[in-house]
């Protein structure tokens, strides 16, 4: 298998985060067209948006706070499966060979919070010409029941396991922004943008931009943060938004 590209579609991009369990059909269709035009191995990951985050907040589950309530696990996982079905369906309608992959059935965290994500099935899907589509999810967590597995964590784990050539995060903003609201063209260390990002104090249960930057800096492959208008450019080999490496 040649080195794949890993693309994350942020939850705020594919859903209306202000309306529970509402897909942004028009934007998702445009993104699907861009993805379908890509030539080469591709893994897609999408966030939770108004699906997963709504249920996670209701049950008090985050990346660090778990729940042993099976109803909480079913509610969050079920909402994310619904969104995944919509994303995979849009990609398929656009002509992409998309197939669903549900991380709750694959991944686990140990008692220290370290993630295990076997990627053999995803690698085989790529070899067979599919576009695997994963998503933020709940994950079995030793001693905690279930916690949240963010799309950003999945991107990092998959990129490392699969030897990704490039990583892209499509977000609601055109890149990582400095204190004046301008796009930072390149980040080589977290300290360069720590003041502008202000830590991970977002109400988003998976962290926020600070968490994204920290995780992307750990990759061997270059990563880019950009908005929905730049997906086609990124997939064509361009360098939109902010480069992180």
N, C-alpha and C positions, 0 to 999 in steps of 0.2 A: 504494500500500500504506500502510495506517495503521501507526503505530509499534507494533512488536511488544513483547511481554514476553519476556525471556530467563530461563529457569529452569534452574539447575544442580542435578542430583541427585548428591550426593557419593557417591564409591565406597564409603565406609564405611556409607552408608545403604542402598544397593541390594545389597550383598554382605556376606558374613561375612568380614571381613578376616583372621580367624585361620584360615580354612580355604581353601586354594588353590582358585580357580575354583568358588566356591560362591555362588549367588544366594540372597538372602534373599527367597524367593518371597512370603511373607505380607506383608512390608513393601512390596515392589515392587507388589503388587496393590493395596494401599491407596493408594499414591502414584499409581498409574495411574488409579484412580477419581477422585482429586482433580484430576488433570490433564485427564481427559476431561470434567469439568464446567466447564472454562474456556471462556468465550465471547470470542473475539478471537484475533488472530494471536499465535502462541506458538512459540518455539524452545526445545527441550530439549537440554541438554548433560549427559552423565553422566561421572563419574570412572571410574577403573580398579579401585579396590578390590582384591579378592583375585585379579583377573584380570591387569590390566596391571602392577601394582606387583610382583607375584610374578615375572613374566618379566623385567621391567626390572632388578630387583635381581640376578637370576641372571646376566644378561648385562652387568652393570655400566654400564647406560645410565641417564642422568638428563637433566635439562634442560641441564646444562652438559658432561657427559661423553658423548661419542658412541661409535658403533661402526660400522665398515665391514663387519661380518659380515652377509651377507644372511640367515643363519639367525636372527640376533638380531632383525633387522627383521621377518622372517616370524613369529617366535614371539610378539613383543609385539603386532604388528598383528593376528595371527590370534586371540589371546586377547581383544583388545578387540572384534573383530568378533563373537566368540561372545557376549560380554556385551551388545553392542549388539543382537544378535538377540533376546536375552531381554528387554531393556528395550522394544524396539519391539513385540515380541509381546505383552507385558503391556499396553502402552498400546492396542494394537489390540483386544485382548480386552475392554478397558474401554470401547471405542467411540471412542477418539481416532484421527484420521486420520494416524497416525504413519508416517514413512518414514525409512529409514536414510541417513545421510550419513557417509562415512568420510574424515576429514581427511587421512590419508596421501596420498590421491589428489588433494588440493586445495592443500595448504599447502607452504611451504618457508621455510627460514631462510637468510639470506645469511651471509657470513663474519663479520659483526659480531654475528650472533645475532638480527638483526631479523626478525620474522615477516611473511610475506606470506600472506594468506588471502583469495583472491577469494570474495566473498559473493554473486555474481550468481545462482548456482544456488539458493542458500538463499532469496534474495529472491523468485525466481520460484516456488519451492515454496510460500512463504507466500501469494503472490498467487493461487495455484491452490487454496488451502484446505487444504494439507497442514500437518502439524506435523513439521518436520525434526528429527531426533534425531541429534546429533553426540556425539562422545566423545573423551576423552583418547586420544592415539595416539602413534606415532612420526612424525617429520617429517624429510624430507630436509634436511640441514644442510651447507652448503658448507664443505668442509674437515674435516668431522667424521663423514661417513657419515650416520647418523641419530641424533637426540636425541629426548627426550621433549617432546611438546606437551601441556601439562596442560589439563584441563578449564577451569581458572580463566583461563588465557590465551585459550582459545577464547571464553569468555564475554565477556571484555573486547573482543576483536577483533570479535566479532559485534555486540555492543551498539553499538560505535562505527560500524561499517560500515552497520548497519541502522537506526541512529537509534532505538535501543530506548527505550521509555518508562519501563520499570522492569526491574530486574535482581534476581533472587533466588537465593541459594545455600542449598540445603537441606543441612545438615551433621549431624554426630552430636551437636552441642551446641546449646542453645537460642539462641545468639547468641555474640558475642565476649565472652569472660569476663575480668573484671579479676583482680587478684592474689588477691582473696578468693573467687573463683569466682562472682561475681554478674555478670549480663548487663549490659554497657555499652549504654545505650539509644541513644547516637548518637556517631559518630566523624567529626570533620571534618578531622583531621590525624593522621598516623602517630605523631607524638611523644606524642599523648594516651594511647596504649596501648602504646608501645614497651617500657616496663619490664615490663608484664604479659605481653606476648607473647614477650619474650626472643629476638627475632630469628627466623630460619628454620632452627632446628636440629633439626627433626623428621626422623625416619628415612624419612618419606614422600618418595619420589623427586621429587615435584613441589613440595615446599616446606613447607607447613603454614599455619596461620592467619595468621602474619605476612605471608607472600607474598600470601595472599588479600586482606588489608586493603590492602596497598600497591597492588595492581592495581585494586581496586575504587575506590580514591580517585581514580584517573586518569579515571574515567568522568564523562560529563556527566549521565547519568541517576542517580537515587538507587538504591542497592543495599541489600539486606537480607540478613542472615545469620540463619538460624533452623533449627529442627529439623523432623523429619518430621511432627510433629503440627500444624505451622503452615502447611503447604503450601496447604491450601484457603483459609486466611485471607489469605495473600499473594496468591493468584490472584484472590481476590474484591476486591482493592484495599486490604486492610489493611496494617498496618505492624508485623508481628511481629519479635521478636528485636532485632537491632542494625541501625540505619540508618547507612549509610556514604555521605557525600556532602560 
